[in-house]
Amino acid sequence: MKELTESQRAAARRTLARNAVNADELRMFLEMCGLVPGQPSQPRPDRGGALVSADKVSAHIDRLRDAGWSLIDIADRSGVSYPTVGNLATKSQRQTIKSTADAILALEVDE
């Protein structure tokens, strides 16, 4: 089987993101296609940092989505994990680490 280039992988992720019903379904599709790694085998180290309200971040994600960004686009460009972006987008996460908030809030809608 031929290995995909990084641009082909990015295009596949965007296509799946547009067609998935919800974040769980998208994650399942991405894992099935080998486009994201599975769950880490060891716990992630504590990233530390102050927790901040996720309200502004969630609102900014809404503005980015209204401008045509997918959750994967937001995750890729901010460096924040897709599950975290998904949790913030669905407002199931009420607080986030300040560095996560800063990374997402730094994205400009017109990029």
C-alpha positions as CSV (number, residue, x, y, z in Angstrom):
1,M,0.0,0.0,0.0
2,K,1.4,3.4,-1.0
3,E,2.2,5.9,1.8
4,L,0.2,9.2,1.7
5,T,2.1,12.5,1.5
6,E,1.5,15.0,4.3
7,S,-0.7,17.1,2.1
8,Q,-2.8,14.1,1.1
9,R,-3.2,13.2,4.8
10,A,-4.2,16.8,5.6
11,A,-6.8,16.7,2.8
12,A,-8.2,13.4,4.1
13,R,-8.5,14.8,7.6
14,R,-10.4,17.9,6.3
15,T,-12.7,15.7,4.3
16,L,-13.5,13.5,7.2
17,A,-14.0,16.5,9.5
18,R,-16.6,18.0,7.1
19,N,-18.5,14.7,7.0
20,A,-18.4,13.4,10.6
21,V,-21.5,13.8,12.7
22,N,-19.6,14.5,15.9
23,A,-16.2,14.6,17.4
24,D,-16.3,10.9,18.5
25,E,-17.2,9.7,15.1
26,L,-14.5,11.8,13.5
27,R,-11.9,10.5,15.9
28,M,-13.0,6.9,15.1
29,F,-12.7,7.6,11.3
30,L,-9.3,9.2,11.7
31,E,-8.0,6.3,13.7
32,M,-9.4,3.7,11.3
33,C,-7.7,5.5,8.4
34,G,-4.4,5.8,10.3
35,L,-4.5,9.6,10.2
36,V,-4.0,10.1,14.0
37,P,-2.2,8.0,16.5
38,G,-4.2,5.9,19.0
39,Q,-4.3,6.7,22.7
40,P,-1.0,7.1,24.3
41,S,0.2,4.1,26.2
42,Q,1.6,6.1,29.1
43,P,-0.1,9.0,30.9
44,R,0.8,12.4,29.6
45,P,3.0,14.5,31.9
46,D,1.4,17.3,33.8
47,R,1.5,20.3,31.6
48,G,0.9,22.7,34.5
49,G,-0.2,26.2,33.9
50,A,-3.0,28.2,35.3
51,L,-6.6,27.3,34.4
52,V,-8.7,29.9,32.7
53,S,-12.4,30.0,31.7
54,A,-13.0,28.4,28.3
55,D,-15.9,30.8,27.4
56,K,-13.8,33.2,25.2
57,V,-12.0,30.3,23.6
58,S,-15.3,28.5,22.8
59,A,-16.7,31.7,21.3
60,H,-13.6,32.2,19.2
61,I,-13.8,28.6,17.9
62,D,-17.4,29.4,16.9
63,R,-16.2,32.5,15.0
64,L,-13.5,30.4,13.2
65,R,-16.0,27.7,12.3
66,D,-18.4,30.4,10.9
67,A,-15.5,31.5,8.8
68,G,-15.1,28.0,7.3
69,W,-12.5,26.5,9.6
70,S,-12.8,22.8,10.6
71,L,-11.9,21.6,14.1
72,I,-8.9,19.9,12.5
73,D,-7.8,23.2,10.9
74,I,-8.0,24.8,14.3
75,A,-6.1,22.0,16.0
76,D,-3.4,21.8,13.3
77,R,-2.8,25.6,13.2
78,S,-2.9,26.2,16.9
79,G,-0.9,23.1,18.0
80,V,-3.7,22.1,20.4
81,S,-4.9,18.5,20.3
82,Y,-8.0,17.7,18.3
83,P,-9.9,16.2,21.3
84,T,-9.2,19.4,23.3
85,V,-10.4,21.6,20.5
86,G,-13.5,19.4,20.1
87,N,-14.3,19.6,23.8
88,L,-13.9,23.4,23.8
89,A,-16.1,23.6,20.6
90,T,-18.9,21.6,22.2
91,K,-18.5,23.5,25.5
92,S,-18.0,20.3,27.4
93,Q,-14.8,21.7,28.8
94,R,-15.5,24.8,31.0
95,Q,-11.8,25.5,31.8
96,T,-8.6,25.1,29.9
97,I,-4.9,25.7,30.5
98,K,-3.9,29.3,29.7
99,S,-1.4,28.2,27.0
100,T,-4.1,26.3,25.2
101,A,-6.4,29.4,25.4
102,D,-3.6,31.6,24.1
103,A,-2.8,29.3,21.2
104,I,-6.4,29.2,19.9
105,L,-7.1,32.9,20.6
106,A,-4.0,33.8,18.6
107,L,-5.6,32.4,15.4
108,E,-7.1,35.1,13.2
109,V,-10.4,34.5,11.6
110,D,-9.2,35.9,8.2
111,E,-6.0,33.6,8.0
